[in-house]
Amino acid sequence: MTQVTAYRAAIINCLADPNQVGLDGSYDYYEDGVLVVTDGHISDIGSAKEVLARLPVQTQVVEFKDKLLSAGFVDTHIHYPQTEMIASYGEQLLDWLNNYTFPEEGKFSDPEHAKRVARFFLDELLRNGTTTALVFGTVHKASVDAFFTESEQRNMRMIAGKVMMDRNAPDYLLDTPETGYADSKALIERWHNKGRQLYAVTPRFAPTSSEAQLTMAGQLLAEYPDVYLQTHLSENKQEIEWVKSLFPERAGYLDVYDHFGLLGERSVFAHSVHLDQAESERMGETDSIISFCPTSNLFLGSGLLDLPEVEGHGIRVGLGTDVGGGTSFSMLHTISEAYKIQQLQEHKLHPIKALYLATLGGAASLSLDDKIGNLSVGKEADFLVLDLHATPLMDARIANSQHLFEQLFVLMMLGDDRAIAETYIAGHRQYQRERG
């Protein structure tokens, strides 16, 4: 039986990158709008006057007073096993991995532990308005089975993968080139394109994979050309020097991945804050992707991404929270820090551009903009009900706002999980903020 529901509220809908088409053509805004969902997909959108006139009279209309509808947020880099070690004090990247991350990830050899954390992690995403994410598991195959099992139950469009790591880590977290390949292949066969689940081949980063393992990662991409690749790149200067010492025959960090066939249109490289000119050009040539992780880059003291510079090379960019190096599940908080990082480099991040990066831009960076990322007709109905009056301070500041851009800027500067009133997945409400 066909299910049709209309939702009435203000609506903001990103249409394109404002840097490419200009600000005016990059979004639609309906102060009084209606979004129609039919069987989990968007079937109509527009002004209330126009949409209500063409709706069948018996259609259920849900009204949200003083709320703003938006597409769900897309997080292009996050580690679900690091959920319970977020906000670990006082280290930069390599010491942070050894002192906090690796011991925490060791717990995921227990499938019950993985199941519990996956459940909490996905609930936390929904509470923060994130409807799609590119997710690291651990080296344990069971960690990814647990994640996808929980994600499938929520019908969320998720991408995840088992970490491949055969050196320079504790023995309890190592696989081998052969087992990393076999486990990844089995997970691809089980989960990739099952419902809304997608798989990412996941070598943690170059220092923890041997040449033999990186060869196997490239082999998986060749065998399954529609899967993703996720890893880390040029996050930390000490890390870059380590890579040079481990791969002296390669021209640089990116060239390690390039040599093994890991660049391409579904290859997402987290951080990339210290690329040289040749590396930026090569990423643009191969249509590879950067996940910009501002809260993590600041927390771990890694560096500042020059967003206009990398986009100038034709590199697609999405936003990532990078929990647990990142300090919040909230994409709103992530946008806030992204704005400040650009300010430090004398760049501006317009509120529409910021919203684009968190929604349609993230979807485009994951080659999913034909399915998610905005509220255009035909897209999967993953959307948010945003509350611009969620706190007394936001309420006071919104009352003193003169136009839409100012209101969106207040949302991205002052908003957090409290601004997410409801989260919908494929047209079904999966989260509702508690009253009180």
Secondary structure, 3 states (H helix, E strand, C coil): CCCEEEEEEEEEEECCCHHHHCCHHHEEEEEEEEEEEECCEEEEEEEHHHHHHHCCCCCEEEEEEEEEEEECEEEEEEEHHHHHHCCCCCCCHHHHHHHHHHHHHHHHHCHHHHHHHHHHHHHHHHHCCEEEEEEECCCCHHHHHHHHHHHHHHCCEEEEECEECCCCCCHHHCCCHHHHHHHHHHHHHHHCCECCEEEEEEECCHHHCCHHHHHHHHHHHHHCCCCEEEEEECCCHHHHHHHHHHCCCCCCHHHHHHHCCCCCCCEEEEECCCCCHHHHHHHHHCCCEEEECHHHHHHCCCCCCCHHHHHCCCCEEEECCCCCCCCCCCHHHHHHHHHHHHHHCCCCCCHHHHHHHHCHHHHHHCCCCCCCCCCCCCCECCEEEECCCCCHHHHHHHHCCCCHHHHHHHHHHHCCHHHEEEEEECCEEEEECCCC
